[in-house]
Amino acid sequence: MKPAANFDANRDANALRKAVKGFGTDEKTIISILGNRDSAQRLQIKSAYNSLHGRVSEQKNDLKTIEFHDDIR
């Protein structure tokens, strides 16, 4: 997979937080972001998410129905 153009880890981290926060999960947003980022970019998103919103593992329950959750550990 090629790296996504115009990549911004903070923007993606914020969009993922919005997708999992509150009642329900916006699976389309999660898949759209994580399904179009390479491994290095997903690691950058993980780091940005941890910095901006706390540990990824705190949100893991919200992501358990998404196949990509293993990629952001």
C-alpha positions in Angstrom: 0.0 0.0 0.0 1.3 3.5 -0.9 1.3 6.2 1.8 -1.8 8.4 1.7 -1.2 11.8 0.1 -1.7 14.9 2.3 -1.5 12.7 5.4 -2.0 14.4 8.8 -1.8 12.1 11.8 -3.5 14.6 14.1 -6.4 15.1 11.7 -6.9 11.4 11.4 -6.6 10.9 15.2 -9.3 13.5 15.8 -11.6 12.0 13.1 -11.2 8.5 14.7 -11.9 9.9 18.1 -15.1 11.5 16.8 -16.0 8.2 15.1 -15.8 6.2 18.3 -16.9 8.7 20.9 -20.4 8.6 22.3 -23.2 6.2 21.4 -22.6 4.2 18.3 -19.5 3.9 16.1 -19.0 5.5 12.7 -17.5 2.4 11.0 -17.4 4.0 7.6 -15.0 6.8 8.9 -12.8 4.2 10.7 -12.5 2.0 7.6 -12.0 5.0 5.3 -9.1 6.2 7.4 -7.4 3.0 8.5 -8.1 1.2 5.2 -6.2 3.9 3.3 -3.1 4.4 5.4 0.0 2.3 5.3 1.5 0.7 8.4 3.9 3.6 9.1 1.0 6.1 8.9 -1.2 4.0 11.2 1.6 4.0 13.8 1.8 7.8 13.5 -2.0 8.0 14.0 -1.7 5.8 17.1 0.9 8.1 18.5 -1.1 11.2 17.7 -4.3 9.6 19.2 -2.4 8.7 22.4 -1.1 12.3 22.7 -4.4 14.0 21.9 -7.0 11.6 23.5 -5.3 9.1 25.8 -4.4 5.5 25.3 -5.8 3.7 22.3 -6.6 0.7 24.5 -9.2 2.8 26.3 -11.1 3.0 23.0 -10.5 -0.6 21.9 -14.0 -1.8 23.1 -15.5 0.8 20.7 -13.4 -0.6 17.9 -13.9 -4.3 18.5 -16.3 -4.8 15.7 -13.8 -3.2 13.2 -11.4 -5.6 11.6 -8.7 -2.9 11.5 -8.4 -2.6 15.3 -5.5 -5.0 15.4 -3.5 -2.7 13.1 -3.6 0.2 15.6 -2.3 -1.7 18.6 
